[in-house]
């Protein structure tokens, strides 16, 4: 399955061939996933520090 094909809106030209660049929707979704991963990593870092302070 080609995630960047014409049917998913990956390119502006109506007669697209194989390959191409990703759409804005794909870029936004990837950005949100990266931000979510950073937030989860930060949260668990804070939780580890808090538990380390409470349980010596």
N, C-alpha and C positions, 0 to 999 in steps of 0.2 A: 504494500500500500504506500503510495506517495503522499506524504502529508503536505507537500507544497505544490499540489497540482491545481489546475484551473478551477475545478469544481469547488474547492475549499476557499477560493478567493486569494490564492497565493500570488497571482500576478495580475497586472492591469490589462494586458492584451487579451482579446477574446479568443484567439487561436493559439493557445500555448502548447508547446511541445513538452517533452519530459524534462524534469528538473526545474530550476528557477529559484527565486528568493522566497523567503517566508513572508507571510502577511503580517500586518500590524497586530492582528488578533493573536497570532502565535507569539510575537515578540512580547506582548503585554502579559500573556499567560505565563511565559517563561520568566518574565520579570517578577510576577507575583509569586511563582514557585520559589525563586531564589530568595525573595524577601521573606517568605514563610520559613524557609530553611534557616535563614539567619536569625529570625525571631525565636524559633524553637531552640536553636543552639544557645542563644543568649539566655533564654528562660531556664534551661536546664543547668547552665553555668551558675546562674543566681541561686537556683534551688540547691545545687551542690554546696555552694558557699554557705548558704543559710543552714543546711543540715550539718555541715562541718563545724559551724559555730555553736549550734545547739547540742550536738553530740560529740563531745571531745574524744 
